[in-house]
Structures are given as C-alpha cells and as structure tokens.
Amino acid sequence: MLNMEPVLNYLPENQTSNKRKAQDILNDISHDVTSKRTNLTTCDTSCDSSHDITSHRLGLEFYDQPCIMLAKSLLGKTLVRILDDGSRLSGKIVETEGYLGVEDTAAHSYNGRKTERNMAMFMTPATSYVYLIYGMYSCLNVSSKGEGCCVLLRALQPLEGLETMTAHRSKRRKDTSKPLKPKDLCSGPGKLTEALNINKTLLDKKDLSTDTMMWIESGDSVDAAEIVACPRIGIEGTASSEWLIKPLRFYIKGNECVSKRDKNAEKTTQLQSGHT
C-alpha cells in the first residue's frame, strides 16, 4: 500500500474529509497496482515453468539396455531432426532391427572387428552409427549396451515436416509424376535418412542424449502384443544360417509405414498374445 501521509499532511486541517477521500482513492490505486503486479508475476512464473518442463528427449539411461530390449523399446518413440534453418522434422519409429555385436555374423562388429567405419558400435550407448550402403544410401543405427551392439532404425511414421521430407526424397526420384504418399516417405532405412537429411558426415558418432541436431523423444508406448518379431532383411550375403533366421527385426503390427510385413510372424504374434 502506498504511504501518502507526508503529502496529505500539507492539506489544511479543515480539509479532513478531503484527506480521507484522497487516502481512500490512493489506497484503491495501490491495491490495483499490487494486484496487477501479482498477476504479472504469476504469468512470468508460468512462462518460466513452461521452459523448465523436462524435455521429452530420452536420456542416456534409456539406451543403456541390452540390444534386443532397446530395439523393442524404441518402437513408438519419436526421432527428431533439426535442420540448419532450425526447422524440425520428426517421425514415429515403427520398425527396428537388432545387431548383437561380436557374436552376430550379420553385424559389422562380428568377431570384434573394429574399423573407422564402425567405431560408433563400440562407443557409449546412445551413440549414432551412420553408414553407407550401395555407395549412396545412409542407414541410421544407435548403439546399445553390449560390445559392438546396435539397433538399426528401419522405418518411421512421418509426424512433422512432411513437405520438407517429400522435397528431400524427390531429389533422387526419376519419376516424379506420381506424388509420394506419406506412408512411403520413411518406409525403409535409406528412405528415412534421405527424408530427414541424415548422413555420415553430419551425424555419425553423435550422442543422441545430448546432440542438438538429432535425438529421440519419448512417444507412444507400444504393447508387447503389438510387436511383431521376425528375421532381419538384407543379410543373406553375410549372416550364417543360424543368424539368418533369428527374429531380430521388430515392428508395430498394422502400421502402414513398415518396410515389409511378415505375415507368418504376425500370425505367431497373434497366437502368442491369445487373440483369435
């Protein structure tokens, strides 16, 4: 409340009633100012707290789990890519593959093989491993717990920046007469990296728990009954017969953005979940 007693004392004694009226007016003004200050403070606190909300970014502890568990846990999570102009692209992870390190004949790290190319597989969990296939398509992996283990991100369901993703994907397309459908933008490991402009030069060996250009956020939780487990794709030339058939590819059943369905595995999943 404003203290106007020194000012009011200058009024003549015979103006007592005026003094009281003036003090009442000043008190009202003081109350109004105080109230507005309180409102402003509340607003500022609210705004600040919105910036202090814990990020949806997944922390290091999330990635520090065995490869198969991580491959399943990543389903439903959101891959985020920030471009140089600050625009944000994102997609829901709907398909993954696990590579079990030194024992896995299909893994680049089989038998403990270390090269400059695959060094990220031996780094701290949450490290991105980006490599080229066929000399032109990038594949994005993330390291997990276990020597030389990583998870390949095979497909996304586009969420943000579809127009930009389409532009990126259209650069190499020979036939642009037919527009790309949203479900086809990221329905494969090479497609998703092209759509999100992910390449080895920019994004290999990045810590996804802290990086500013790419990370993974918590998203939808996927029930175990909705996860299809089946053999991996494209490893026929490298994997032994034993590892060729191991069910190390995981995808969300019924999602149209998956690169390739395995109907036999889907039937098995249905039976195991107790559905008819």
ABEGO torsion letter per residue (X at the ends): XBBAAAAAAABBAAAAAAAAAAAAAAAAAAAAAAAAAAAAAAAAAAAAAAAABBBABBBAAAABBBAAAAAAAABGBBBBBBBAAGBBBBBBBABBBBBAEAABAABAABGGBBBAAAAAAABBBGBBBBBBBGGABBBBBBBBBEBGBBBBBABBBBABGAAAAAAAAAAABABAABBBBAAAAAAEAAAAAAAAGBBAAAABGBBAAABAABBBBBBBBBBAAABBBBBBBGAAAABBAAAAABBABBBBBGBAABABBBAAAAAAAAAAAGBX
